[in-house]
Amino acid sequence: MENKLKRFSKTDLTPYYNDLMDHMDKICNSLDECKEMIEVFKDTDSTLATNRLNRVMRILTIISTITLPFLAISGIFGMNVFAPGGIEEGDITVFIVLIVLMFAIAGGMLFLFKRRR
């Protein structure tokens, strides 16, 4: 462009075009820096979202692991089938022992989770 304008202008336009090139270089450098910053912020947002999801999954896993003994034993004794030591025999001590056993298993799991953080 500089060469084409020389034939129409008698003044030397080289300093003007050099200034334009310097400004364009600064603009390109600023755009590259902004692009890098945006990528960093995007990666940070993705990491935070993944961390939040992992925290929720960890809590749900702990809750389901603690309630698993309750579900298993209540599923076995909740059926309409005669089970040895069931309530049908009129002896409630087996039922109380099972409840205590379920709470002991759940307490042991809570202790283990607390110890392992």
C-alpha beads as a LAMMPS data file, in Angstrom:
LAMMPS data file: protein, C-alpha beads

117 atoms
116 bonds

1 atom types
1 bond types

-500.0 500.0 xlo xhi
-500.0 500.0 ylo yhi
-500.0 500.0 zlo zhi

Masses

1 110.0

Atoms # bond

1 1 1 0.000 0.000 0.000
2 1 1 2.890 2.313 0.755
3 1 1 4.353 1.838 -2.719
4 1 1 1.049 2.557 -4.432
5 1 1 0.549 5.802 -2.521
6 1 1 4.031 7.123 -3.300
7 1 1 3.068 8.094 -6.790
8 1 1 0.110 10.195 -5.515
9 1 1 1.863 11.907 -2.626
10 1 1 5.058 13.917 -2.584
11 1 1 5.662 13.486 1.150
12 1 1 7.384 10.471 2.588
13 1 1 4.738 8.308 4.321
14 1 1 7.145 5.684 5.693
15 1 1 7.037 6.944 9.332
16 1 1 3.248 6.953 9.220
17 1 1 3.113 3.324 8.030
18 1 1 5.767 2.313 10.552
19 1 1 3.598 3.773 13.318
20 1 1 0.602 1.893 11.960
21 1 1 2.591 -1.359 12.006
22 1 1 3.682 -0.735 15.602
23 1 1 0.089 -0.121 16.681
24 1 1 -1.109 -3.223 14.869
25 1 1 1.605 -5.296 16.592
26 1 1 0.525 -3.967 19.986
27 1 1 -3.108 -4.756 19.240
28 1 1 -2.238 -8.301 18.141
29 1 1 -0.147 -8.841 21.284
30 1 1 -2.989 -7.558 23.475
31 1 1 -5.447 -9.872 21.736
32 1 1 -3.142 -12.853 22.257
33 1 1 -2.806 -12.043 25.972
34 1 1 -6.572 -11.701 26.303
35 1 1 -7.070 -15.030 24.538
36 1 1 -4.674 -16.734 26.979
37 1 1 -6.461 -15.165 29.963
38 1 1 -9.839 -16.331 28.670
39 1 1 -8.499 -19.873 28.268
40 1 1 -7.180 -19.803 31.843
41 1 1 -10.543 -18.620 33.165
42 1 1 -12.342 -21.284 31.124
43 1 1 -10.079 -23.995 32.557
44 1 1 -10.619 -22.650 36.074
45 1 1 -14.390 -22.726 35.626
46 1 1 -14.224 -26.293 34.341
47 1 1 -12.070 -27.343 37.308
48 1 1 -14.446 -25.733 39.794
49 1 1 -17.456 -27.417 38.200
50 1 1 -15.697 -30.788 38.280
51 1 1 -14.701 -30.248 41.916
52 1 1 -18.294 -29.399 42.840
53 1 1 -19.588 -32.491 41.037
54 1 1 -17.003 -34.698 42.759
55 1 1 -18.048 -33.325 46.171
56 1 1 -21.716 -34.110 45.486
57 1 1 -20.872 -37.614 44.243
58 1 1 -18.737 -38.236 47.336
59 1 1 -21.574 -37.234 49.676
60 1 1 -24.114 -39.367 47.813
61 1 1 -21.769 -42.357 47.894
62 1 1 -21.255 -42.012 51.649
63 1 1 -25.001 -41.767 52.269
64 1 1 -25.756 -44.796 50.111
65 1 1 -22.972 -46.833 51.739
66 1 1 -24.221 -46.050 55.236
67 1 1 -27.827 -46.939 54.411
68 1 1 -26.887 -50.179 52.598
69 1 1 -27.002 -52.439 55.710
70 1 1 -30.418 -51.040 56.647
71 1 1 -31.747 -51.727 53.166
72 1 1 -30.298 -55.240 52.965
73 1 1 -31.550 -56.449 56.344
74 1 1 -34.927 -54.743 56.059
75 1 1 -35.313 -56.244 52.571
76 1 1 -34.691 -59.743 53.868
77 1 1 -36.950 -59.434 56.908
78 1 1 -39.545 -57.324 55.097
79 1 1 -40.595 -60.181 52.841
80 1 1 -43.701 -62.184 53.661
81 1 1 -41.603 -65.293 54.187
82 1 1 -41.032 -67.123 57.417
83 1 1 -37.465 -66.322 58.438
84 1 1 -35.690 -67.904 61.378
85 1 1 -35.554 -65.439 64.207
86 1 1 -38.275 -63.299 62.649
87 1 1 -41.026 -61.472 64.494
88 1 1 -43.545 -64.203 63.633
89 1 1 -42.130 -66.362 66.402
90 1 1 -42.944 -63.682 68.976
91 1 1 -39.312 -63.288 70.090
92 1 1 -38.355 -59.651 69.594
93 1 1 -34.762 -60.076 70.794
94 1 1 -33.538 -61.194 67.341
95 1 1 -35.118 -58.093 65.819
96 1 1 -33.431 -55.861 68.403
97 1 1 -30.102 -57.597 67.822
98 1 1 -30.438 -56.985 64.076
99 1 1 -31.247 -53.306 64.624
100 1 1 -28.224 -52.957 66.918
101 1 1 -26.094 -54.774 64.329
102 1 1 -27.254 -52.395 61.578
103 1 1 -26.427 -49.353 63.718
104 1 1 -23.037 -50.853 64.588
105 1 1 -22.218 -51.378 60.899
106 1 1 -23.363 -47.848 60.023
107 1 1 -21.378 -46.412 62.963
108 1 1 -18.301 -48.347 61.872
109 1 1 -18.653 -46.944 58.355
110 1 1 -19.034 -43.405 59.682
111 1 1 -15.947 -43.881 61.862
112 1 1 -13.985 -45.242 58.900
113 1 1 -15.072 -42.372 56.632
114 1 1 -14.251 -39.805 59.314
115 1 1 -10.834 -41.376 59.880
116 1 1 -10.004 -41.452 56.152
117 1 1 -11.478 -37.941 55.603

Bonds

1 1 1 2
2 1 2 3
3 1 3 4
4 1 4 5
5 1 5 6
6 1 6 7
7 1 7 8
8 1 8 9
9 1 9 10
10 1 10 11
11 1 11 12
12 1 12 13
13 1 13 14
14 1 14 15
15 1 15 16
16 1 16 17
17 1 17 18
18 1 18 19
19 1 19 20
20 1 20 21
21 1 21 22
22 1 22 23
23 1 23 24
24 1 24 25
25 1 25 26
26 1 26 27
27 1 27 28
28 1 28 29
29 1 29 30
30 1 30 31
31 1 31 32
32 1 32 33
33 1 33 34
34 1 34 35
35 1 35 36
36 1 36 37
37 1 37 38
38 1 38 39
39 1 39 40
40 1 40 41
41 1 41 42
42 1 42 43
43 1 43 44
44 1 44 45
45 1 45 46
46 1 46 47
47 1 47 48
48 1 48 49
49 1 49 50
50 1 50 51
51 1 51 52
52 1 52 53
53 1 53 54
54 1 54 55
55 1 55 56
56 1 56 57
57 1 57 58
58 1 58 59
59 1 59 60
60 1 60 61
61 1 61 62
62 1 62 63
63 1 63 64
64 1 64 65
65 1 65 66
66 1 66 67
67 1 67 68
68 1 68 69
69 1 69 70
70 1 70 71
71 1 71 72
72 1 72 73
73 1 73 74
74 1 74 75
75 1 75 76
76 1 76 77
77 1 77 78
78 1 78 79
79 1 79 80
80 1 80 81
81 1 81 82
82 1 82 83
83 1 83 84
84 1 84 85
85 1 85 86
86 1 86 87
87 1 87 88
88 1 88 89
89 1 89 90
90 1 90 91
91 1 91 92
92 1 92 93
93 1 93 94
94 1 94 95
95 1 95 96
96 1 96 97
97 1 97 98
98 1 98 99
99 1 99 100
100 1 100 101
101 1 101 102
102 1 102 103
103 1 103 104
104 1 104 105
105 1 105 106
106 1 106 107
107 1 107 108
108 1 108 109
109 1 109 110
110 1 110 111
111 1 111 112
112 1 112 113
113 1 113 114
114 1 114 115
115 1 115 116
116 1 116 117
